[in-house]
Amino acid sequence: MLRNLFRSYWDLPRMIHMLIMLEFTLSLIHVAFILVLNIFLRKQGFSDPEIASFNSLRFIGALIFAFPLGIYIRGKKLKPFFLLAAIVVPITSALIIESVHNETIPLIKLSFLLWGVGMMLMRVCSLPFIIRNTTQDNSTEALSLSASTWSLATIFSGIIISGLDWMNYYSFGSWIIYFNERNILWIITILGISAIIFALRITEKAPDNIQKDSTVFSLYKQYDWKVIIKALSPLIMISIGAGLTIPFVNLFFNSVFHLSASEFSILGSITAFLVFTFSLLVPSIRKKYGYWFTIVIVQAISICCLIVMALMELYVNYSFALIIALIAYIFRQPLMHMAHPASNELLMNYVGKRNQELISALSSSLWSASWFVSAKVFEWLRLLDFQYYQIFLITAGLYIIGNILFALLIREYEINKKVSSAKSFPLTDEITMD
């Protein structure tokens, strides 16, 4: 079974493997910044509201450019955009590090903004690239492998960060480098420059020659907007909720339980290993149990874990609180991420081929918009002295709404699929459903 599982990933086209390596190297930078940057900012004297304000800026670029980019890339090669992302992300990462170190606020804001644009290029283009260059037989494997790059990058980032923190410093003659947050981020950024190599090695098929009119009216006619809006509705709830929690989980564990950056990195590595493992199992689980289990049930369990983790802030003076919070976080992450490849596949199948590139762009844009709004809401709630557990419970409520909307979407998709199958085959034929 395991041999067949790994074989299915190994047999993916070479261009998909190059894309995965590109995603991994850029995710290496992204994850390291999530694990360390907020704590680096705090040590430089910035408050939680200021940190939230900086984080919100990285979503503005994606919010502005994702939608027009999704329209523009239809029928165009995507390699140039991958190469641009591979250049922009390391450069802006370096700018963030030095601007934070020197406390140059205008440059901090600009570099966060451009950094978000670079990551947006990667997100918007990767999903259409996978759909273009895979078949129905291996698309789930490619999407799952793409989703797992984040967790794999988290494992490696966590190991590197923890190892450097344990070493503390490195001496070469009279020259000494101390592995503080600034230098750790610099090392990861330098490693991430290798993304350019993988971007250059990507090959792709010539895209279909799609005729399109650039007028607003024609854009309305080219896409099934009712279907698109319905498909995006659960993502909006999930992304708003995630934006209130995910960027600030390290602050939660640092403020409430006094975990350091290196300790949180170890925690991130543990959860990432589980995320990576669970993500690879998604194709088999999805094919065996369907979308309902892989998305709705799995996300429901994850929401329960989030609620438990949040409530442990009320019991911070008890020794068991940290242990339970850690266990809940460790299992929340892989369960929530496990649903992502299946939900992406569901949305791409639900909207149909003509809407797939646009849904990729809009999902990225809405995700960024939601996280921008969420970061501002988090900033506002912290100014009002809301506790972390209260904010995380709001996230849980939004997740529940999003999960219900996913359940309704799956129900409609399966009904439509059944009707379509009934029209295609004689009534006497047996119809197999997910």
Secondary structure, DSSP 4 states (H G I P E B T S, - for coil): -HHHHHHHHHTS-HHHHHHHHHHHHHHHHHHHHHHHHHHHHHHTT--HHHHHHHHHHTTHHHHHHHHHHHHHTTTS-SHHHHHHHHHHHHHHHHHHHHHHHTT-HHHHHHHHHHHHHHHHHHHHHHHHHHHHT--TTTHHHHHHHHHHHHHHHHHHHHHHHHHHHHH-EEEETTEEEE--HHHHHHHHHHHHTTHHHHHHH---PPPP------SHHHHHHHS-HHHHHHHHHHHHHHHHHHHHHGGGHHHHHHHHH---HHHHHHHHHHHHHHHHHHHHHHHHHHHHHHHIIIIIIHHHHHHHHHHHHHHGGGGTTSHHHHHHHHHHHHHHHHHHHHHHHHHHHHHHHHH-GGGHHHHHHHHHHHHHHHHHHHHHHHHHHHHTT--HHHHHHHHHHHHHHHHHHHHHHHHHHHHHHHHHHHHHS-TTS-----
